[in-house]
Amino acid sequence: MKINEYIEHTKLNPDLRETDVDRLIEEAITYSFAGVCLPPFWVKRAGRELEDTDVKLITVVGFPLGYQMTEAKLKECEMAIENGADEIDIVMNISAFKSGLPWVKIELAKCSALLHQSNVVMKVIIETSLLTNEEIVTVAKMCVDSGADFVKTSTGFSSAGAKTEHIRLIKSVIPSQVQIKASGGIKTYDQAMSMIEAGAARIGTSSGINIIKSLAG
């Protein structure tokens, strides 16, 4: 197994600079990572640099809190597609879900329809640290029903990130064609491997190079 093929080389910090973006892209190409995950502002630039590579270009929508209006999320999706994104990680409306509103699933289905028209992969960030196990099951099934390609654990901006027990729980209730992205707090090879063994198909991390280099040490 080549762990680099699981890693989405990620930089989403608010003080990200142009030089950081260029370095992230160069590193992703050098280490043959699965993709790079960047803020929407940098997608067009990254797209030009990644055009002739196998590295997927990933960005975020509704990030990091998820409580934007649906129209705003759809517009973000449209712009990300126009700028060349291959995959989009959308933060679900946790506030609406906690309020018991049915709009959450409708919103995700609208985003799914828009993205899949352009063959763009949709990942839904459910923020597991804010959910009970019962809610995680409910949300994972809702993601499937709305057309998500991936269920993603975390933004990395909440109280906790990915946990193996949550990966296993999600894996147990979704069909095989829907995959899992573990993200948030994954900094070591052992952590990444534990997520993969639990069922994650992608690892979102800013520590991808350290993970790879630890294998040589």
C-alpha positions as CSV (number, residue, x, y, z in Angstrom):
1,M,0.0,0.0,0.0
2,K,1.3,3.5,-0.9
3,I,0.1,5.8,1.8
4,N,0.9,8.9,-0.4
5,E,-2.0,7.9,-2.6
6,Y,-4.4,8.4,0.3
7,I,-3.2,11.8,1.3
8,E,-4.8,15.2,0.4
9,H,-2.0,17.7,1.1
10,T,-3.9,20.4,2.9
11,K,-3.5,24.1,3.8
12,L,-6.6,25.9,4.9
13,N,-5.2,28.3,7.5
14,P,-6.4,31.9,7.2
15,D,-2.9,33.4,7.0
16,L,-1.9,31.2,4.0
17,R,0.4,33.0,1.6
18,E,1.0,32.7,-2.2
19,T,4.4,31.1,-1.5
20,D,2.7,28.5,0.7
21,V,0.3,27.7,-2.1
22,D,3.1,27.2,-4.6
23,R,5.1,25.1,-2.1
24,L,2.0,22.9,-1.4
25,I,1.5,22.3,-5.1
26,E,5.1,21.5,-5.7
27,E,5.2,19.1,-2.8
28,A,2.0,17.3,-3.9
29,I,3.5,16.7,-7.3
30,T,6.9,15.6,-5.9
31,Y,5.3,13.1,-3.5
32,S,2.5,12.0,-5.8
33,F,-0.2,12.8,-3.2
34,A,-3.9,12.1,-4.1
35,G,-4.7,15.8,-4.1
36,V,-4.2,19.3,-2.7
37,C,-6.9,21.0,-0.6
38,L,-6.8,24.7,-0.7
39,P,-9.1,27.7,0.1
40,P,-11.4,28.8,-2.8
41,F,-9.4,32.0,-3.4
42,W,-6.4,29.9,-4.6
43,V,-8.2,27.3,-6.8
44,K,-7.7,29.0,-10.1
45,R,-4.0,29.5,-9.5
46,A,-3.5,25.9,-8.4
47,G,-5.5,24.6,-11.3
48,R,-3.0,26.1,-13.8
49,E,-0.1,24.4,-12.0
50,L,-1.8,21.0,-11.7
51,E,-3.3,20.9,-15.1
52,D,-1.0,18.2,-16.5
53,T,-0.7,16.2,-13.4
54,D,-2.7,13.4,-11.7
55,V,-3.0,15.4,-8.5
56,K,-6.6,16.3,-7.7
57,L,-7.6,19.9,-7.0
58,I,-9.8,20.1,-3.9
59,T,-11.4,23.1,-2.2
60,V,-14.0,23.8,0.4
61,V,-17.5,25.3,0.5
62,G,-19.4,26.7,3.5
63,F,-16.1,26.5,5.4
64,P,-15.6,26.1,8.3
65,L,-19.0,26.6,10.1
66,G,-21.5,25.5,7.4
67,Y,-24.3,27.8,8.3
68,Q,-24.3,29.9,5.2
69,M,-27.4,30.2,3.1
70,T,-27.9,27.5,0.5
71,E,-27.7,30.0,-2.3
72,A,-24.3,31.1,-1.1
73,K,-23.0,27.5,-1.0
74,L,-24.3,26.9,-4.5
75,K,-22.6,30.0,-5.8
76,E,-19.4,28.9,-4.1
77,C,-19.7,25.6,-5.8
78,E,-20.3,27.2,-9.2
79,M,-17.2,29.4,-8.8
80,A,-15.1,26.5,-7.6
81,I,-16.1,24.4,-10.6
82,E,-15.5,27.3,-13.0
83,N,-12.0,27.8,-11.5
84,G,-11.1,24.1,-12.0
85,A,-11.9,22.2,-8.8
86,D,-12.0,18.4,-9.2
87,E,-13.5,17.8,-5.7
88,I,-15.4,20.0,-3.3
89,D,-15.7,19.5,0.5
90,I,-18.9,21.0,1.7
91,V,-19.6,21.7,5.4
92,M,-23.1,20.7,6.2
93,N,-25.4,23.0,8.1
94,I,-24.9,21.6,11.6
95,S,-27.0,24.4,13.1
96,A,-30.0,23.4,11.0
97,F,-29.5,19.7,11.7
98,K,-29.3,20.3,15.4
99,S,-32.6,22.2,15.1
100,G,-34.3,19.3,13.4
101,L,-34.9,21.1,10.1
102,P,-35.3,19.0,7.0
103,W,-33.5,21.6,4.9
104,V,-30.1,20.1,5.5
105,K,-30.7,17.1,3.2
106,I,-32.4,19.3,0.6
107,E,-29.4,21.6,0.6
108,L,-26.9,18.8,0.2
109,A,-29.0,17.3,-2.6
110,K,-29.0,20.6,-4.5
111,C,-25.2,20.8,-4.1
112,S,-24.9,17.2,-5.3
113,A,-26.9,17.8,-8.4
114,L,-24.9,20.8,-9.3
115,L,-21.5,19.2,-8.7
116,H,-22.3,15.9,-10.5
117,Q,-23.5,17.8,-13.6
118,S,-19.8,18.8,-13.9
119,N,-18.4,15.4,-12.8
120,V,-17.1,17.0,-9.6
121,V,-16.7,14.8,-6.5
122,M,-18.7,15.9,-3.5
123,K,-17.5,15.3,0.1
124,V,-19.7,16.3,3.0
125,I,-18.0,17.5,6.2
126,I,-20.2,16.5,9.1
127,E,-18.0,17.7,12.0
128,T,-18.1,14.5,14.1
129,S,-16.9,16.3,17.3
130,L,-20.2,18.2,17.4
131,L,-22.3,15.1,17.0
132,T,-23.4,12.1,19.1
133,N,-22.8,8.6,17.7
134,E,-26.6,8.4,17.0
135,E,-26.4,11.7,15.1
136,I,-23.3,10.6,13.2
137,V,-25.3,7.6,11.9
138,T,-28.2,9.8,11.0
139,V,-26.0,12.3,9.2
140,A,-24.0,9.6,7.4
141,K,-27.1,8.1,6.0
142,M,-28.4,11.5,5.0
143,C,-25.2,12.2,3.1
144,V,-25.7,8.9,1.2
145,D,-29.3,9.8,0.4
146,S,-28.3,13.3,-0.9
147,G,-25.8,11.9,-3.3
148,A,-22.5,12.5,-1.5
149,D,-19.4,10.6,-2.8
150,F,-17.6,10.9,0.5
151,V,-18.5,11.5,4.2
152,K,-15.7,13.6,5.7
153,T,-15.2,13.7,9.5
154,S,-14.0,17.2,10.3
155,T,-12.9,20.7,9.3
156,G,-9.9,20.7,11.6
157,F,-11.3,23.9,13.1
158,S,-13.6,22.4,15.7
159,S,-12.9,21.0,19.2
160,A,-11.5,17.7,17.9
161,G,-10.7,16.0,14.6
162,A,-10.9,12.5,13.2
163,K,-11.3,9.5,15.5
164,T,-11.0,5.8,14.4
165,E,-14.2,4.9,16.2
166,H,-16.1,7.4,14.2
167,I,-14.6,6.1,10.9
168,R,-15.7,2.6,11.8
169,L,-19.1,3.8,12.8
170,I,-19.6,5.6,9.5
171,K,-18.2,2.7,7.5
172,S,-20.8,0.4,9.1
173,V,-23.8,2.4,7.9
174,I,-22.9,3.6,4.4
175,P,-22.7,1.6,1.2
176,S,-19.4,0.6,-0.3
177,Q,-19.6,3.1,-3.2
178,V,-19.6,6.0,-0.7
179,Q,-16.2,6.6,0.8
180,I,-14.8,8.3,3.9
181,K,-12.3,11.1,4.3
182,A,-10.6,11.3,7.7
183,S,-9.3,14.8,8.5
184,G,-8.4,16.9,11.5
185,G,-5.4,16.3,13.8
186,I,-3.8,13.5,11.7
187,K,-0.1,14.2,12.0
188,T,1.7,10.8,12.1
189,Y,2.0,7.6,10.0
190,D,0.4,5.5,12.8
191,Q,-2.6,7.9,13.0
192,A,-3.0,7.9,9.3
193,M,-2.8,4.1,9.1
194,S,-5.3,3.6,11.9
195,M,-7.8,5.7,9.9
196,I,-7.2,3.8,6.8
197,E,-7.5,0.4,8.6
198,A,-10.8,1.7,10.1
199,G,-12.1,2.4,6.6
200,A,-10.9,5.8,5.4
201,A,-10.1,6.1,1.7
202,R,-8.6,9.6,2.0
203,I,-6.6,11.4,4.6
204,G,-6.7,15.1,4.8
205,T,-3.6,16.5,6.5
206,S,-1.0,19.3,6.5
207,S,1.5,16.7,7.8
208,G,1.7,14.6,4.6
209,I,5.4,15.1,4.1
210,N,6.3,14.3,7.7
211,I,4.2,11.1,7.4
212,I,6.1,10.1,4.3
213,K,9.5,10.9,5.7
214,S,8.9,9.0,8.9
215,L,8.8,5.8,6.8
216,A,12.4,6.4,5.7
217,G,13.5,7.1,9.2
